[in-house]
Structure formats: structure tokens, C-alpha cells
């Protein structure tokens, strides 16, 4: 958590806007979340995509939580 707290906000925002939203139309993360909610997220590549595009958002949330403390 100290590593995350020491990083500037811009790093996490840029990660979310690039990797977190890519390919932008529609956001890949949104597609994977819809697949997860429908139960059609079965292939390993889909799980990897969900992880890859979700990590920047999780890091941004962790940065926000450490800032609030």
C-alpha cells in the first residue's frame, strides 16, 4: 500500500484511460463485465482480459482509499 500511496494520481488515471478502457468503443472491460454477469465468461483469454483491463481500476480504487485514510 505504501507503493501505491507514493505514486502520483496521474499514473493511475493514465492507466485507466489507456489500458483500462481500451479498445474504447465499447470499452473492453465493460464487455467482459457483461459477459461475467451473463455467465458466458468461460475461455481463459476472457478471464485474462478481465484481469488485464480491470487492474488499473482496482489500483485507482486502492489509491483513492489510501488517500482517504
C-alpha positions as CSV (number, residue, x, y, z in Angstrom):
1,X,0.0,0.0,0.0
2,X,2.9,2.3,0.6
3,X,4.0,1.9,-3.0
4,X,0.5,2.9,-4.2
5,X,0.3,5.8,-1.8
6,X,3.6,7.1,-3.1
7,X,2.6,7.2,-6.8
8,X,1.0,10.3,-8.3
9,X,-2.6,10.3,-9.2
10,X,-1.7,10.9,-12.9
11,X,-0.1,7.4,-13.2
12,X,-3.4,5.7,-12.2
13,X,-5.6,8.0,-14.3
14,X,-3.5,7.4,-17.4
15,X,-3.5,3.7,-16.8
16,X,-7.3,3.7,-16.5
17,X,-7.8,5.9,-19.6
18,X,-5.5,3.8,-21.7
19,X,-5.4,0.2,-20.7
20,X,-8.5,0.3,-18.5
21,X,-10.8,1.5,-21.3
22,X,-9.0,0.1,-24.4
23,X,-10.3,-0.5,-27.2
24,X,-12.7,2.4,-26.3
25,X,-15.8,1.6,-28.4
26,X,-17.2,-0.1,-26.4
27,X,-14.8,-0.4,-23.5
28,X,-13.4,-3.9,-23.4
29,X,-13.7,-4.1,-19.6
30,X,-17.5,-3.3,-19.9
31,X,-17.9,-6.2,-22.4
32,X,-16.1,-8.6,-20.1
33,X,-18.2,-7.5,-17.1
34,X,-21.4,-8.0,-19.1
35,X,-20.1,-11.5,-20.1
36,X,-19.3,-12.2,-16.4
37,X,-22.8,-11.2,-15.3
38,X,-24.4,-13.4,-18.0
39,X,-22.2,-16.3,-17.1
40,X,-20.6,-16.5,-20.6
41,X,-17.1,-15.7,-19.4
42,X,-15.6,-19.2,-19.9
43,X,-12.5,-19.0,-22.0
44,X,-9.1,-18.4,-20.3
45,X,-8.4,-15.5,-22.6
46,X,-11.6,-13.8,-21.5
47,X,-10.6,-14.1,-17.8
48,X,-7.1,-12.7,-18.7
49,X,-8.8,-9.8,-20.5
50,X,-11.0,-9.1,-17.5
51,X,-7.9,-9.2,-15.2
52,X,-5.8,-7.1,-17.6
53,X,-8.3,-4.3,-18.1
54,X,-9.6,-4.4,-14.5
55,X,-6.3,-4.0,-12.7
56,X,-5.9,-0.2,-13.5
57,X,-9.3,0.4,-12.0
58,X,-8.5,-1.6,-8.9
59,X,-5.3,0.3,-8.4
60,X,-7.1,3.6,-8.8
61,X,-9.6,2.5,-6.1
62,X,-6.7,1.5,-3.8
63,X,-5.1,4.9,-4.4
64,X,-8.3,6.6,-3.5
65,X,-8.8,4.5,-0.3
66,X,-5.2,5.2,0.8
67,X,-5.7,8.9,0.2
68,X,-8.8,9.0,2.3
69,X,-7.0,7.3,5.2
